[in-house]
């Protein structure tokens, strides 16, 4: 009987720990990567995540579109270390990228900005790397780091004051993923869920009056948590403006 209980305890422990191990992904996964055309070698402001100009220049434009890693937009803002595997032309550390878009290639997980693709190469070998077009890579999830920046909530340009609000979260640090966003409804004393419109964009019509408080359901290093940002968006908000929070997501 004692042995049976110990066995059950071990099985439960494995079941509890396994999701955490899978989520942390402290190992490299083999895949393939390519790059997209860009006249300035930067990201694109029209990416599927809805980041706009932020998606063009964030992380020094070392950005990428992903396919199966996109997770219906949940992975927008995630960071990965991607390195190609040809020792003759590939740098040891590769490049650290931010996911800003969705894209499918020739059995690839990553479609990199030209700048990010070039940074996988050793000095003076970028031209050889571009000649391949598609290369074998290995990747791992890493924490995003934005020194000097706290999490920001940007009012998306498609918002229409005062009746329709769309938001996107910027400078999402750590290994966090935002699963959902709620708005505080003061008159009802309850949280109301926003809709994930697309990518990293959440929206709502018929907004509560006054300053807007939000809470984020976050999956990160601390597991599944709720993080609140009180009065983060002022009553008289403006489309296109990013408002800094007092929180940081990890």
C-alpha positions as CSV (number, residue, x, y, z in Angstrom):
1,X,0.0,0.0,0.0
2,X,2.8,2.4,0.9
3,X,4.6,1.6,-2.3
4,X,1.4,2.3,-4.3
5,X,1.0,5.7,-2.6
6,X,4.6,6.5,-3.4
7,X,4.2,5.5,-7.0
8,X,1.1,7.7,-7.3
9,X,2.9,10.6,-5.7
10,X,5.8,10.2,-8.2
11,X,3.3,10.1,-11.2
12,X,1.5,13.2,-10.0
13,X,4.9,15.0,-9.5
14,X,5.9,14.1,-13.1
15,X,2.5,15.3,-14.4
16,X,2.8,18.6,-12.5
17,X,6.4,19.3,-13.5
18,X,6.2,18.2,-17.2
19,X,4.2,21.3,-18.4
20,X,6.7,23.6,-16.7
21,X,9.6,21.8,-18.3
22,X,8.0,22.0,-21.7
23,X,7.1,25.6,-21.3
24,X,10.6,26.8,-20.2
25,X,12.2,25.2,-23.3
26,X,15.8,25.5,-22.1
27,X,17.0,23.6,-25.1
28,X,17.5,24.0,-28.8
29,X,15.0,22.7,-31.4
30,X,16.0,22.0,-34.9
31,X,14.2,23.8,-37.7
32,X,14.6,25.9,-40.8
33,X,14.6,29.7,-41.4
34,X,14.4,32.1,-44.4
35,X,14.0,35.9,-44.8
36,X,11.6,38.3,-46.4
37,X,12.2,41.1,-48.7
38,X,12.6,44.6,-47.2
39,X,14.1,47.7,-48.9
40,X,15.4,49.0,-45.6
41,X,16.2,45.6,-44.0
42,X,13.9,46.3,-41.1
43,X,10.7,44.8,-39.9
44,X,7.3,45.6,-41.3
45,X,4.7,47.9,-39.7
46,X,1.9,45.8,-41.2
47,X,2.7,42.6,-39.3
48,X,0.0,40.2,-38.2
49,X,0.6,40.9,-34.5
50,X,-0.6,44.5,-34.9
51,X,2.4,46.2,-33.5
52,X,2.7,48.8,-36.2
53,X,5.9,50.9,-36.3
54,X,7.0,49.2,-33.1
55,X,7.1,45.9,-35.0
56,X,9.4,47.6,-37.6
57,X,12.1,48.8,-35.3
58,X,11.9,47.0,-31.9
59,X,15.0,45.1,-30.9
60,X,17.1,47.0,-33.5
61,X,14.8,45.4,-36.2
62,X,15.9,41.9,-35.3
63,X,12.3,40.5,-35.8
64,X,10.6,37.6,-37.4
65,X,7.4,36.1,-38.6
66,X,6.6,32.6,-37.3
67,X,4.2,29.9,-38.4
68,X,3.4,27.1,-36.0
69,X,4.9,29.1,-33.1
70,X,2.4,31.9,-33.7
71,X,-0.3,30.3,-31.4
72,X,-3.1,32.5,-32.7
73,X,-1.2,35.6,-31.7
74,X,-0.4,34.5,-28.2
75,X,3.3,34.3,-29.1
76,X,3.4,37.9,-30.4
77,X,6.2,39.6,-28.6
78,X,8.0,36.4,-27.7
79,X,11.8,36.3,-28.0
80,X,13.9,33.5,-29.5
81,X,17.6,32.8,-30.1
82,X,18.0,31.5,-33.6
83,X,21.3,30.2,-35.0
84,X,22.0,28.6,-38.3
85,X,24.1,25.4,-38.2
86,X,26.6,25.6,-41.0
87,X,29.9,26.1,-39.1
88,X,31.6,27.7,-42.1
89,X,29.3,30.7,-42.3
90,X,27.2,30.8,-39.2
91,X,28.1,32.6,-36.0
92,X,28.0,30.6,-32.8
93,X,25.4,32.7,-31.0
94,X,23.2,33.5,-34.0
95,X,20.6,36.3,-33.4
96,X,18.0,37.1,-30.8
97,X,14.7,38.0,-32.4
98,X,11.2,39.3,-31.4
99,X,8.1,37.7,-32.9
100,X,6.1,40.5,-34.7
101,X,4.4,38.7,-37.6
102,X,2.9,35.5,-39.0
103,X,4.5,33.9,-42.0
104,X,4.9,30.5,-43.7
105,X,7.9,29.5,-45.7
106,X,9.4,26.3,-47.1
107,X,9.0,24.1,-44.0
108,X,10.3,27.0,-41.9
109,X,9.5,28.1,-38.4
110,X,11.0,31.6,-38.9
111,X,10.9,34.2,-41.6
112,X,13.5,36.7,-40.4
113,X,14.0,40.3,-41.3
114,X,17.0,40.8,-43.6
115,X,18.9,42.4,-40.7
116,X,18.2,39.5,-38.4
117,X,19.1,36.9,-41.1
118,X,22.4,38.6,-41.8
119,X,23.3,38.6,-38.1
120,X,23.3,34.8,-38.0
121,X,26.4,34.9,-40.3
122,X,30.0,35.1,-39.4
123,X,31.8,38.4,-40.4
124,X,32.0,38.8,-44.1
125,X,29.9,35.7,-44.8
126,X,26.4,37.2,-44.9
127,X,26.3,37.2,-48.7
128,X,26.9,33.4,-48.7
129,X,24.1,33.0,-46.2
130,X,21.6,35.0,-48.3
131,X,22.6,32.8,-51.3
132,X,21.1,29.8,-49.5
133,X,17.7,31.4,-49.1
134,X,16.6,28.8,-46.6
135,X,18.9,27.4,-44.0
136,X,18.9,24.8,-41.2
137,X,18.7,26.4,-37.8
138,X,18.2,25.6,-34.2
139,X,16.3,27.8,-31.8
140,X,15.2,28.2,-28.2
141,X,12.9,30.5,-26.3
142,X,14.7,33.2,-24.3
143,X,13.6,36.1,-22.0
144,X,12.9,39.4,-23.7
145,X,14.9,42.3,-22.2
146,X,14.1,46.0,-22.7
147,X,16.4,48.0,-20.5
148,X,14.8,51.2,-19.3
149,X,11.3,50.3,-20.5
150,X,8.3,49.2,-18.5
151,X,5.4,47.5,-20.1
152,X,3.3,49.9,-22.3
153,X,-0.3,49.8,-23.4
154,X,-0.7,51.4,-26.8
155,X,-4.1,52.5,-28.0
156,X,-4.3,51.1,-31.5
157,X,-4.7,53.5,-34.4
158,X,-8.1,51.9,-35.3
159,X,-9.6,53.0,-32.0
160,X,-12.5,55.4,-32.1
161,X,-12.9,57.6,-29.1
162,X,-15.0,57.2,-26.9
163,X,-16.9,54.2,-28.0
164,X,-14.4,51.7,-29.4
165,X,-11.0,50.9,-27.9
166,X,-8.3,48.5,-29.3
167,X,-5.0,48.0,-27.5
168,X,-1.7,46.3,-28.0
169,X,0.9,45.6,-25.3
170,X,4.5,46.8,-26.0
171,X,7.8,45.9,-24.3
172,X,6.6,42.6,-22.9
173,X,9.6,41.4,-21.0
174,X,10.7,37.9,-19.8
175,X,9.1,34.8,-21.3
176,X,5.6,36.0,-20.7
177,X,2.6,35.3,-22.9
178,X,-0.6,37.4,-22.6
179,X,-3.6,35.0,-22.8
180,X,-6.4,37.5,-22.1
181,X,-7.1,41.1,-21.1
182,X,-10.0,42.4,-18.9
183,X,-11.4,45.9,-18.3
184,X,-12.7,46.9,-14.9
185,X,-16.4,47.9,-15.0
186,X,-16.8,50.2,-12.1
187,X,-20.6,50.4,-12.1
188,X,-21.0,46.6,-12.1
189,X,-17.9,46.0,-9.9
190,X,-16.6,43.3,-12.2
191,X,-14.0,42.5,-14.8
192,X,-15.2,42.3,-18.4
193,X,-13.1,40.4,-20.9
194,X,-11.8,42.1,-24.1
195,X,-11.9,40.3,-27.4
196,X,-8.6,39.2,-29.1
197,X,-9.3,40.9,-32.4
198,X,-6.2,39.5,-34.1
199,X,-2.5,39.0,-33.2
200,X,-1.7,40.9,-30.1
201,X,-4.6,43.3,-30.5
202,X,-7.5,43.2,-28.0
203,X,-10.6,45.4,-28.4
204,X,-14.0,46.3,-26.8
205,X,-16.9,48.5,-27.7
206,X,-19.2,50.3,-25.2
207,X,-16.5,51.2,-22.8
208,X,-16.8,52.2,-19.1
209,X,-16.5,55.9,-18.4
210,X,-13.5,57.4,-16.7
211,X,-9.9,56.2,-16.5
212,X,-9.5,52.6,-17.7
213,X,-8.0,49.9,-15.5
214,X,-6.8,46.6,-17.1
215,X,-5.7,43.2,-15.9
216,X,-3.7,40.7,-18.0
217,X,-3.8,36.9,-17.7
218,X,-0.1,36.1,-18.1
219,X,1.7,32.8,-18.5
220,X,5.3,33.3,-17.6
221,X,8.1,32.2,-15.3
222,X,5.7,32.4,-12.3
223,X,3.1,30.2,-14.0
224,X,-0.4,31.4,-14.8
225,X,-1.1,34.8,-13.0
226,X,-3.2,37.9,-13.3
227,X,-1.4,41.3,-13.4
228,X,-3.4,44.5,-12.8
229,X,-2.7,47.9,-14.3
230,X,-5.0,50.4,-12.5
231,X,-6.0,53.6,-14.4
232,X,-3.4,52.8,-17.1
233,X,-5.4,54.5,-19.9
234,X,-6.7,58.0,-19.1
235,X,-10.4,59.0,-19.6
236,X,-9.6,61.2,-22.6
237,X,-7.3,58.7,-24.4
238,X,-6.1,59.2,-28.0
239,X,-5.6,56.7,-30.7
240,X,-1.9,55.9,-31.5
241,X,-0.6,56.9,-28.0
242,X,1.3,54.5,-25.8
243,X,0.7,54.8,-22.1
244,X,3.4,53.5,-19.7
245,X,2.3,51.2,-16.9
246,X,3.8,50.6,-13.5
247,X,4.1,46.9,-14.1
248,X,6.6,44.6,-15.8
249,X,5.7,41.2,-17.2
250,X,8.2,38.3,-16.7
